[in-house]
């Protein structure tokens, strides 16, 4: 297979962004947030707090969260693993830039039947 910039047998990876720093360097090498892991369906909303001094990825998350956005969507839009998105979102929430709304959980810690039904309805709508 040949990709742009490569030849048959010597394909080069495609670049999806202009990231110079490896994604885990942005989190200081952390793959887990300091607090409890946020569920991927958690909704993230930006607060009124803002500073231009935020790193690129942090700034992108705050801008995305101008409207409610799920944690999994943050990871997808930034093209980072969900673990990295969790760390970044958690850091921004701890610093007061984001509010995180976690979904209700059932007694066993899993999603509630109502949450599963909404998810199923959303999938059927697409």
Phi and psi in degrees as GROMACS dihedral restraints (atoms count N, CA, C in turn):
[ dihedral_restraints ]
;  ai    aj    ak    al  type     phi  dphi    fc
    3     4     5     6     1  -115.1    20    10
    4     5     6     7     1   132.6    20    10
    6     7     8     9     1  -114.5    20    10
    7     8     9    10     1   161.6    20    10
    9    10    11    12     1   -54.0    20    10
   10    11    12    13     1   131.7    20    10
   12    13    14    15     1    87.1    20    10
   13    14    15    16     1    -1.7    20    10
   15    16    17    18     1  -125.7    20    10
   16    17    18    19     1   172.6    20    10
   18    19    20    21     1  -122.7    20    10
   19    20    21    22     1   166.3    20    10
   21    22    23    24     1   -53.9    20    10
   22    23    24    25     1   130.7    20    10
   24    25    26    27     1    86.6    20    10
   25    26    27    28     1   -16.4    20    10
   27    28    29    30     1  -131.5    20    10
   28    29    30    31     1    52.7    20    10
   30    31    32    33     1   -67.1    20    10
   31    32    33    34     1   142.0    20    10
   33    34    35    36     1  -101.3    20    10
   34    35    36    37     1   148.3    20    10
   36    37    38    39     1   -66.4    20    10
   37    38    39    40     1   145.1    20    10
   39    40    41    42     1   -75.1    20    10
   40    41    42    43     1   142.6    20    10
   42    43    44    45     1   -95.2    20    10
   43    44    45    46     1   132.7    20    10
   45    46    47    48     1  -105.3    20    10
   46    47    48    49     1    -8.5    20    10
   48    49    50    51     1  -159.2    20    10
   49    50    51    52     1  -174.3    20    10
   51    52    53    54     1  -104.8    20    10
   52    53    54    55     1    27.6    20    10
   54    55    56    57     1   -66.1    20    10
   55    56    57    58     1   126.0    20    10
   57    58    59    60     1   -98.6    20    10
   58    59    60    61     1   -37.7    20    10
   60    61    62    63     1   -86.1    20    10
   61    62    63    64     1   133.0    20    10
   63    64    65    66     1   -57.1    20    10
   64    65    66    67     1   145.7    20    10
   66    67    68    69     1   -56.9    20    10
   67    68    69    70     1   -37.9    20    10
   69    70    71    72     1   -73.4    20    10
   70    71    72    73     1   -17.9    20    10
   72    73    74    75     1   -69.0    20    10
   73    74    75    76     1   -30.1    20    10
   75    76    77    78     1   -63.8    20    10
   76    77    78    79     1   -31.3    20    10
   78    79    80    81     1   -96.6    20    10
   79    80    81    82     1     9.1    20    10
   81    82    83    84     1    68.6    20    10
   82    83    84    85     1    25.9    20    10
   84    85    86    87     1    84.2    20    10
   85    86    87    88     1    -3.8    20    10
   87    88    89    90     1   -78.0    20    10
   88    89    90    91     1   139.3    20    10
   90    91    92    93     1  -112.9    20    10
   91    92    93    94     1    -3.0    20    10
   93    94    95    96     1  -132.9    20    10
   94    95    96    97     1   144.7    20    10
   96    97    98    99     1   -76.1    20    10
   97    98    99   100     1   163.2    20    10
   99   100   101   102     1   -67.0    20    10
  100   101   102   103     1   -33.6    20    10
  102   103   104   105     1   -92.5    20    10
  103   104   105   106     1  -164.4    20    10
  105   106   107   108     1   -67.0    20    10
  106   107   108   109     1   149.0    20    10
  108   109   110   111     1   -61.8    20    10
  109   110   111   112     1   134.5    20    10
  111   112   113   114     1   -83.4    20    10
  112   113   114   115     1   136.4    20    10
  114   115   116   117     1   -63.0    20    10
  115   116   117   118     1   146.7    20    10
  117   118   119   120     1   -63.0    20    10
  118   119   120   121     1   -22.5    20    10
  120   121   122   123     1   -88.2    20    10
  121   122   123   124     1     3.8    20    10
  123   124   125   126     1   -58.4    20    10
  124   125   126   127     1   142.0    20    10
  126   127   128   129     1   -98.6    20    10
  127   128   129   130     1   138.9    20    10
  129   130   131   132     1  -118.1    20    10
  130   131   132   133     1   132.8    20    10
  132   133   134   135     1  -133.8    20    10
  133   134   135   136     1   136.6    20    10
  135   136   137   138     1   -72.0    20    10
  136   137   138   139     1   145.0    20    10
  138   139   140   141     1   -91.0    20    10
  139   140   141   142     1  -173.9    20    10
  141   142   143   144     1   -80.4    20    10
  142   143   144   145     1    -8.1    20    10
  144   145   146   147     1   -74.2    20    10
  145   146   147   148     1   139.2    20    10
  147   148   149   150     1  -156.4    20    10
  148   149   150   151     1   145.9    20    10
  150   151   152   153     1  -149.8    20    10
  151   152   153   154     1   144.1    20    10
  153   154   155   156     1   -76.6    20    10
  154   155   156   157     1    -7.9    20    10
  156   157   158   159     1   -82.3    20    10
  157   158   159   160     1     2.3    20    10
  159   160   161   162     1   -68.9    20    10
  160   161   162   163     1   147.0    20    10
  162   163   164   165     1   -61.8    20    10
  163   164   165   166     1   160.5    20    10
  165   166   167   168     1   -52.8    20    10
  166   167   168   169     1   -51.0    20    10
  168   169   170   171     1   -63.7    20    10
  169   170   171   172     1   -40.3    20    10
  171   172   173   174     1   -63.8    20    10
  172   173   174   175     1   -44.1    20    10
  174   175   176   177     1   -62.2    20    10
  175   176   177   178     1   -41.1    20    10
  177   178   179   180     1   -62.2    20    10
  178   179   180   181     1   -40.2    20    10
  180   181   182   183     1   -65.7    20    10
  181   182   183   184     1   -46.2    20    10
  183   184   185   186     1   -61.3    20    10
  184   185   186   187     1   -40.3    20    10
  186   187   188   189     1   -66.3    20    10
  187   188   189   190     1   -41.9    20    10
  189   190   191   192     1   -60.5    20    10
  190   191   192   193     1   -36.9    20    10
  192   193   194   195     1   -82.6    20    10
  193   194   195   196     1    13.5    20    10
  195   196   197   198     1   -61.2    20    10
  196   197   198   199     1   -26.4    20    10
  198   199   200   201     1  -122.5    20    10
  199   200   201   202     1   156.0    20    10
  201   202   203   204     1   -56.8    20    10
  202   203   204   205     1   132.0    20    10
  204   205   206   207     1  -139.0    20    10
  205   206   207   208     1   142.1    20    10
  207   208   209   210     1   -78.1    20    10
  208   209   210   211     1   155.2    20    10
  210   211   212   213     1   -58.9    20    10
  211   212   213   214     1   -41.4    20    10
  213   214   215   216     1   -64.3    20    10
  214   215   216   217     1   -35.3    20    10
  216   217   218   219     1   -68.9    20    10
  217   218   219   220     1   -35.9    20    10
  219   220   221   222     1   -58.4    20    10
  220   221   222   223     1   -48.0    20    10
  222   223   224   225     1   -60.4    20    10
  223   224   225   226     1   -43.3    20    10
  225   226   227   228     1   -65.0    20    10
  226   227   228   229     1   -43.7    20    10
  228   229   230   231     1   -68.1    20    10
  229   230   231   232     1   -33.5    20    10
  231   232   233   234     1   -86.3    20    10
  232   233   234   235     1    -9.6    20    10
  234   235   236   237     1    58.5    20    10
  235   236   237   238     1    49.3    20    10
  237   238   239   240     1  -127.8    20    10
  238   239   240   241     1   156.2    20    10
  240   241   242   243     1   -60.2    20    10
  241   242   243   244     1   151.4    20    10
  243   244   245   246     1   -60.2    20    10
  244   245   246   247     1   -31.8    20    10
  246   247   248   249     1   -61.8    20    10
  247   248   249   250     1   -38.8    20    10
  249   250   251   252     1   -68.3    20    10
  250   251   252   253     1   -43.1    20    10
  252   253   254   255     1   -59.9    20    10
  253   254   255   256     1   -41.3    20    10
  255   256   257   258     1   -58.4    20    10
  256   257   258   259     1   -46.5    20    10
  258   259   260   261     1   -62.5    20    10
  259   260   261   262     1   -47.7    20    10
  261   262   263   264     1   -63.6    20    10
  262   263   264   265     1   -45.4    20    10
  264   265   266   267     1   -63.8    20    10
  265   266   267   268     1   -43.7    20    10
  267   268   269   270     1   -61.0    20    10
  268   269   270   271     1   -43.9    20    10
  270   271   272   273     1   -61.0    20    10
  271   272   273   274     1   -44.0    20    10
  273   274   275   276     1   -67.4    20    10
  274   275   276   277     1   -36.6    20    10
  276   277   278   279     1   -66.8    20    10
  277   278   279   280     1   -43.4    20    10
  279   280   281   282     1   -61.4    20    10
  280   281   282   283     1   -31.5    20    10
  282   283   284   285     1   -86.5    20    10
  283   284   285   286     1    -2.8    20    10
  285   286   287   288     1    89.2    20    10
  286   287   288   289     1     9.6    20    10
  288   289   290   291     1   -86.4    20    10
  289   290   291   292     1   -22.9    20    10
  291   292   293   294     1  -132.6    20    10
  292   293   294   295     1   152.1    20    10
  294   295   296   297     1  -112.4    20    10
  295   296   297   298     1   132.1    20    10
  297   298   299   300     1  -110.7    20    10
  298   299   300   301     1   126.9    20    10
  300   301   302   303     1  -108.9    20    10
  301   302   303   304     1   109.9    20    10
  303   304   305   306     1   -88.8    20    10
  304   305   306   307     1   144.5    20    10
  306   307   308   309     1   -71.4    20    10
  307   308   309   310     1   155.5    20    10
  309   310   311   312     1   -62.8    20    10
  310   311   312   313     1   147.7    20    10
  312   313   314   315     1  -116.5    20    10
  313   314   315   316     1   151.3    20    10
  315   316   317   318     1   -79.4    20    10
  316   317   318   319     1   176.7    20    10
  318   319   320   321     1   -59.1    20    10
  319   320   321   322     1   -31.4    20    10
  321   322   323   324     1   -87.5    20    10
  322   323   324   325     1     4.3    20    10
  324   325   326   327     1    91.0    20    10
  325   326   327   328     1    -6.2    20    10
  327   328   329   330     1   -88.1    20    10
  328   329   330   331     1  -179.5    20    10
  330   331   332   333     1   -66.9    20    10
  331   332   333   334     1   149.9    20    10
  333   334   335   336     1   -75.7    20    10
  334   335   336   337     1   159.1    20    10
  336   337   338   339     1   -56.5    20    10
  337   338   339   340     1   -37.7    20    10
  339   340   341   342     1   -63.0    20    10
  340   341   342   343     1   -40.5    20    10
  342   343   344   345     1   -64.8    20    10
  343   344   345   346     1   -43.3    20    10
  345   346   347   348     1   -62.8    20    10
  346   347   348   349     1   -38.1    20    10
  348   349   350   351     1   -66.2    20    10
  349   350   351   352     1   -41.4    20    10
  351   352   353   354     1   -63.1    20    10
  352   353   354   355     1   -40.1    20    10
  354   355   356   357     1   -62.6    20    10
  355   356   357   358     1   -46.1    20    10
  357   358   359   360     1   -61.9    20    10
  358   359   360   361     1   -43.2    20    10
  360   361   362   363     1   -61.5    20    10
  361   362   363   364     1   -40.9    20    10
  363   364   365   366     1   -65.2    20    10
  364   365   366   367     1   -40.9    20    10
  366   367   368   369     1   -65.1    20    10
  367   368   369   370     1   -40.2    20    10
  369   370   371   372     1   -66.3    20    10
  370   371   372   373     1   -32.3    20    10
  372   373   374   375     1   -68.6    20    10
  373   374   375   376     1   -25.4    20    10
